[in-house]
Each structure stands twice: as structure tokens, then as C-alpha cells.
Amino acid sequence: MEEYGKILIIATPIFLVLIIIEKLYGIYKKDDTAPLIDSVSSISSGITNSVKDVLGLSLTFISYEWMVSKIAIFHLEANIAAYCIAFFVIDFYGYWSHRWAHQINLFWNKHAIHHSSEEFNLACALRQPIASLANLFTFLLVPAALLGVPAAVIAITLPLHLFLQFWYHTKHIKKMGFLEYILVTPSHHRVHHAINPEYLDKNHSQIFIFWDKLFGTFQAELEDVPPVFGITRPAQTWNPIRINFQHLTLLIKDAWRADNWKDKFTIWFRPTGWRPENFEEKYPVNKIENVFDFDKYGTQNSQKLVYWSVTQVLITLLFVTYLFDNIAKIGLPNIFVYGFFILVTIYSYSELMDKSKYAVFWEGFRFSIAIGIITYYGDWFGLNHAFSASNYIILGYLSISFLITIYFVTIDFKTIPNQPINSLNRL
């Protein structure tokens, strides 16, 4: 946990700088693909995922280390060859776990968050799940285990492989010549994120595009079919925690309501989006039928709300950085208390972004948690040792945040109509 936290401390500012550069470039080119409020939601999703991972809130049924101990034919050292093998096998593992996440109802729940943005930009790469609480696909790493690739090599290569998927989430880089035949490029990945019928469930590769060509899931970006992004059952919220469990909630409801016992048990493993017969009529859900004729989710926000949302996510990143940099010092079980505070924080300000009246409750709940933490521990998880005024600053910030939330809910939201923006009709 501690090592991964240190890696994230290095990676986070790099991602943020690149997101800002993309934003500024889009403004300069008069083609801004990164609305601030959408980017705040995306970055918030990345925070929830990283907190979950650092806290170790995932269950692995078959560990890679156990597989190596049981089936390794050779035992490689942690050298360049081992890292190359690990990277190649992880990419194979990534292709199939990604493909199954798109094709099987249950597994889509953990991946829908990544596709939930109706924009396509670097920030949306950070939309990663907290619903992936169980790792079922370790067996796909069997080739590396047979060759005896050390578990430490896999542990280092996995986050590196994930971080290398960041750069191609952009509309500003067009087709890239001969690289289109080797690597996953922005053009390939725009196809993957698109909800156009021509593009659905294509291009599952993560680094090397040849997996899609080998297994029949490749689709080139077509000049006459502009990709439209999002999910066919739109999330209609900025709250990443709610998005993470929307599909699972629908599956549970449909399984409960199904009259046929076979449907109750098989719905989980049917193709993504499958529902029992006549359920679309009996229990309709909002679904996009014409990708060129729907309204993107959003509200007519005041600039004050947009800038306050940006401020909130930046302050939250400071809280998270302190957690990641002091995991050992904070220790168990306190890091889980800290993690819970971060999740409530994100839930609170993203509810405010959704213009929910319940944002006041969540902000009050967050304030109460912080008061409880400082009262019980005497300070903010040891921060007073580095900065003696930290208690006053944190409580002062939370007091202001609570008052600002009340202002938005009681005054600002009543002056701005709550209606969708950015119609796609113009496409």
C-alpha cells in the first residue's frame, strides 16, 4: 500500500499538468474538449479509485504469487527480459479482462464508470472504478507464472501498464501513421469510447492494437462517422460513487423482479444490457436511441459553482496527498477512517455539482466526521507535528465549505435553470 501511494504522489501532478495543457490547447484552438465540471468529476473518480487501491480494498481469489509457487517451470530474475515478458502478458490479460467487462452484465458494472463521461479527454482516463472489489482474472497471467516472472516484477509493471493508457484519451491527436498498426492510438480509443452502433464493443486492446485484429474486435475510426461518447444508458450524474453502482443496482432490481427463476440467476452472466423479456416496457430505463439526437448531461451552472467545484477537487487532492505520503505513520485502522472521509468529501461536492438539495446534508456529515476525528485524535492524523495551526485551518475550511454549500442550494440554484446543455443535434 505504501509503495503504491508513493507512486501516485509522483504520477498525480504529471497527470494534472497534462490535463491543464490539453485544456489550454483546446481553448487556443477554439476546440475545448474538457469542460471544467466534467473534468472535476473525472478527477474525483480517479481519487476514489486510488484511495480504494491504496487501502487494499480488493479481494484476489487466486494470487499471482501463489500461481508462481505452484506452476513455474523456470525462475527468472528481475531483469529486462522478465519485465518485457510481464508487460506483454499483462497486455494480453488486459485485453481479455477489458473485453469481458464489455460483454458480460456483471462485469460491466466495474467498467461503466470509465465510459460514463460524454466527453473524451485526458481527464476521463482517470474515471476508474471502486466497484472492482474482486479480482477474478488473475488466471490470465498464467503464461508469466509458467515462466517464473517474479511477483515483484508484475507488481511494478501493472501500474506502469495502466499509466501508459492515459495519453491516448484525447480528441486533439489525429491518426498517427504506421503507429496505427502497432499501438493503441487516440483514434483507436475514440472508437472504443464511442456509442455509435458502428463502434460499440470494439478496440479493447490497451497498449498493442494487434490483440483486436487477432481476435476480431478491431474497428478503424471512420471519417464519415464522428464518434459520440458516453454510455447508452447515460449516468446523468457527476457523482462518481453513484455511477460506480448504477448498473449493479439495475441488475439487482431486475433479478428481484424477474418471474422466471432462470432469469434471476442468469441475468448476471448474460450479454451486457440484457434484461428479461418485456422489461424495457414494464420497467423502462433511460436509453439513448439516436446518438446524434440527445442532450449531454449537465446543468446551466453559474461560474461560481464551476470554480468552487474546481477548488474542492484541488483541496481534496491535498488531503489525499497527505494520506498517500503518510500511510505508515497514520497506520491501521486510521487510514480507513481517513479514506472514508475522502469518499464522503467527494460524494458531498459532486452532489452539489448535481444541484442536489441533499448536498447540505452530505456537507454537514463531512464536517461532523472531521470534528469527530480532530476531537478523538487531537489533530488531523499527526499533521500538527508538521504544522501547528492545521486544526484551525481544516475546521475553518470545512466551516466555509458548509456555508458555501448552503448558499448554492438556497440561493444560487434557484436563479439558474436546471436543464441539459450541449445538445448533440449540431453534429
C-alpha positions, -999 to +999 in steps of 0.1 A: +000+000+000+027+025+010+048+019-022+017+024-044+009+056-025+044+070-033+040+061-070+007+080-070+023+111-054+046+112-084+021+104-111-008+127-099+009+161-106+021+148-140-015+138-149-028+172-137-002+192-157-011+172-189-048+178-183-042+215-179-021+216-211-049+198-230-074+223-216-053+253-226-045+239-260-083+233-266-090+269-257-062+281-280-075+260-309-111+270-301-120+234-296-122+229-259-130+192-253-126+194-215-155+212-197-143+220-162-172+204-143-168+172-163-130+172-156-137+177-119-160+146-119-133+126-138-105+136-114-128+128-085-134+093-098-096+089-101-092+099-065-119+073-053-101+046-073-067+054-060-079+056-024-096+022-028-064+007-042-041+022-016-063+010+012-062-025-004-100-028-007-099-055-033-101-093-029-079-115-051-091-151-051-060-165-068-029-145-062-001-143-088+025-152-062+006-184-054+005-194-091+042-189-095+049-211-065+028-239-079+033-239-117+065-221-126+087-242-149+116-216-148+125-189-123+135-157-139+155-130-123+140-094-122+158-084-154+149-067-186+136-099-201+113-105-172+098-070-174+093-074-212+075-107-207+054-093-178+044-063-199+034-085-229+014-109-207-003-081-188-014-066-221-029-100-231-046-101-197-058-065-201-074-072-235-095-102-223-105-087-189-114-055-207-134-074-234-153-094-208-161-062-189-179-050-220-196-083-229-209-097-195-236-079-175-220-083-141-185-072-151-198-041-169-206-026-135-170-022-127-161-007-161-191+016-169-176+044-148-147+047-173-171+052-202-195+075-183-181+108-195-199+122-225-166+140-234-133+124-245-103+140-229-073+131-207-093+137-175-118+109-185-089+085-184-090+089-147-125+076-144-115+043-128-137+020-107-142+015-070-167-013-078-139-036-088-138-052-053-128-087-065-101-096-090-113-127-109-089-127-138-055-134-123-055-167-141-049-148-174-014-142-160-006-180-162+019-175-191+040-153-169+037-176-139+048-206-160+079-187-170+086-178-134+083-140-137+088-127-102+057-113-084+076-081-077+080-076-115+043-080-120+035-056-092+057-029-107+046-035-143+008-034-136+006+003-126+031+012-153+009-005-179-022+013-165-005+048-166+006+043-202-031+042-212-035+078-201-021+096-231-045+083-258-077+097-242-078+129-264-095+142-295-066+165-304-043+139-317-055+125-351-043+094-368-007+086-363+006+068-395+023+035-391+018+035-353-019+028-360-008-008-370+011-014-337-001+006-308-035+017-294-037+053-306-062+081-297-080+073-330-084+036-319-095+046-284-120+071-296-137+042-314-137+022-282-154+050-262-180+058-288-216+047-286-222+048-323-236+013-335-206+010-358-182+014-329-198-004-300-176-030-282-146-026-305-109-020-298-105-035-264-066-035-266-048-015-241-012-010-255-008-032-285-037-030-310-029-064-326-050-082-300-082-067-315-070-076-350-062-112-339-094-118-320-118-100-344-128-069-324-109-042-344-126-012-359-109+018-375-122+053-370-144+062-400-141+097-415-179+099-421-189+086-386-178+111-359-176+093-326-202+102-299-191+094-264-207+081-232-228+051-223-261+041-239-278+043-205-264+077-195-253+082-160-269+116-156-249+125-126-214+139-118-212+117-087-186+090-094-196+069-064-232+067-076-221+060-112-200+030-099-231+012-087-258+022-111-256-008-133-254-032-104-285-016-089-304-022-121-292-058-122-303-064-086-337-048-093-342-068-125-332-101-108-356-094-080-385-085-103-380-114-127-407-141-126-385-167-142-360-183-118-337-189-147-336-152-155-329-144-118-297-165-119-285-160-155-291-122-158-256-117-142-238-136-170-259-126-200-246-101-226-242-066-213-275-047-213-297-079-214-329-077-195-358-102-191-385-103-218-407-072-218-388-054-190-380-025-213-418-018-214-426-028-178-396-011-162-382+014-187-348+030-182-334+060-200-316+048-231-300+067-260-316+055-292-302+081-317-266+090-308-269+122-329-300+134-311-297+135-274-286+161-248-254+156-229-258+156-191-251+189-175-267+219-159-268+256-166-243+263-139-231+296-126-194+302-130-193+303-092-203+267-089-178+256-116-149+274-099-160+262-065-161+226-078-125+230-091-114+244-058-130+215-039-112+189-060-078+206-057-082+208-019-092+171-019-060+163-037-041+179-009-059+158+016-052+127-005-015+135-010-011+138+028-027+103+032-005+087+005+026+103+019+019+092+055+003+058+052+027+041+076+026+069+101-012+071+101-014+033+103-043+008+107-072+012+112-069+050+110-062+050+072-097+036+067-112+064+087-092+088+065-103+070+034-140+072+045-136+110+049-123+113+014-151+093-001-177+114+018-160+146+007-163+136-030-198+124-025-207+158-010-193+182-035-203+160-065-239+161-051-236+199-051-224+197-087-256+178-095-276+206-078-290+182-052-306+197-022-291+168-002-257+183-007-262+203+025-268+170+045-236+154+030-215+185+037-228+186+072-220+149+076-185+156+063-180+184+087-192+162+116-167+135+107-138+160+107-149+174+141-150+138+154-116+130+140-099+161+155-117+156+188-108+120+191-072+121+179-063+157+190-053+167+155-055+157+118-037+124+118-005+138+131-004+169+109+000+192+139+036+179+142+044+195+109+021+224+110+007+236+144-022+256+130-036+227+109-066+220+131-078+256+128-072+257+090-090+224+084-120+233+106-120+268+091-121+254+055-149+230+064-169+257+080-166+279+049-174+249+027-206+241+047-218+278+044-210+279+007-230+247+001-260+263+019-256+294-003-256+273-035-286+252-025-308+280-011-298+309-034-277+302-064-296+271-077-328+290-076-315+316-101-301+291-127-325+268-146-316+231-142-316+219-178-293+199-201-267+216-222-245+210-252-271+194-275-255+170-300-280+179-326-254+201-342-234+171-351 
